[in-house]
Amino acid sequence: MDTGLGGLGVDYVTDLSESMGVLQTLQDSTLTPLDEHPGISVNGYLNLGPAGFIAEAVHFLDDFDPTILSWDSDGAQPSAYHVEAFYGMTLSERPWVFSAAMGGTREALALGLPEQRLSAAAICTVSDGFESGLEYLVATDYDEADGGTGADSQVFSFLIRASF
């Protein structure tokens, strides 16, 4: 883990449509984009002692052919973002990390992604190589007017992780 104060990155991807989520969606629909779809990613992080912040945004620079991936009768130009804040502390002599995150997408309904996603988590290091935690997540689909359901889904997860 980097212990520096922070960092910033910018990436240009010549064909973002080759990402796993897009490829899986297009394979399921038996459609294949004929052109490359470049994209850009901007990411950053900030460490402030026990607290920190990370953020990332990804954006397609060109529209898809509407027969391949559409949005509002035109070619989709999907984008996504994720921001997260976290705080680490010791409770009952055990290290804990608490986090809250928000993410969202634009023009990504056809990719099966929610329009907005909110989550909160708490993870405890129980012993060397063993962690457990809880996460609560709410994902909101695109509105009915945009072709989605407008519905929320809620997930409560329990995490157990062991490393050897």
Buried (B, 14 or more C-beta within 10 A) or exposed (E): EEEEEEEEEEEEBEEBBEBEEBEEBBEEEEBEBEEEBBBBBBBBBBBEEEEBBBBBBBBBEEBBBEEBBBBEEEBBBBBBBBBBBBBBEEEEEEBBBBBEBBBBBBBBBBBEBBBBBBBEBBBBBBEEEEBBBEBEBBBBBBEEEEEBEEEEEEEEEEEEEEEE
